[in-house]
Amino acid sequence: MKTKITEMLGIEHPIIQGGMHYVGFAELAAAVSNAGGLGIITGLTQKTPADLANEIARCKDMTDKPIGVNVTFLPIVNTPDYPAIIKAIIKGGVKVVETAGNNPSKVLPYLKDAGIKVIHKCTSVRHALKAQSIGCDAASIDGFECGGHPGEDDIPNMILLPRAADELEIPFVSSGGQADGRSLVASLAMGAEGMNMGTRFIATKEAPVHENVKQAIVNASELDTRLVMRSLRNTERVMNNTAVENLLEKEKELGDKLTFEDIIEEVAGVYPRIMMEGDMDAGAWSCGMVAGLINDIPTVQELIDRIMLEADEIITDRLSGIVGRD
């Protein structure tokens, strides 16, 4: 399948693995790229720029296909060494960067000069238009369904994707609620040039996370995520667990008096305990509503092959059959 995204990124299938904290390691990124999609290493999961450089090199030992790196720009106390991170990406020969969070304009000239394509994650059309205006090559449009930070507008992809198609000149991919061939065909129908999957890729054999995490996703329904930190205007969609219930109770009790310090136990530094050790009640961890569509733990190759087969069957059989009816 050829789209503007496959042509731009030099990949076989219009499927991108989004950056995910303590999930986007070399093993998963290489598996996705080898299967014809675009695998992405999560830059800020690596403790230092040198560690990121090593992870990029490790991934390149596992695949000769294009890979990407996610760089998230956040207003946090201990600001990462972004210039050194960008240098590691450029020196590592990475050709695609997925940016997220705040405006990436400060690093864009360095990435563009190195011939790197930049895809910016956006939760609204206005943010996507801004990304287009500053020179991003593509956008990843995150609907309200997505795991992680869905923004504050609460617009689902059935509305957000066609709106993006109405407004944008740069290509974009769908993100949030993407799991199978139906997701891909629907995204293409609404104007996207491919799809970005996060949660679905966690429940694969190659995802380097604890088996408890994968099983929690398989066992969950579309009703098992919660929105936290809404009053802080830093909304995050997470898998429900004991820690999340405690967090929501604090939010209810404190209302607009809630501060980040009040919930730090539930949200700060919990990912290694969850993703590496499998302590499923250690804290809040990002998960999309798409968990309700995930029922197995295939290899990445099996998953992508299945998605593309399903998409082909939907387009050539179901849709063409409907159009061809008298």
Beta strands, then each sheet from edge to edge (+ up, - down):
strand 1: 15-17
strand 2: 39-42
strand 3: 67-73
strand 4: 96-101
strand 5: 117-122
strand 6: 138-142
strand 7: 172-175
strand 8: 195-197
strand 9: 225-228
strand 10: 236-239
sheet 1: 1+ 8+ 7+ 6+ 5+ 4+ 3+ 2+
sheet 2: 9+ 10-
end
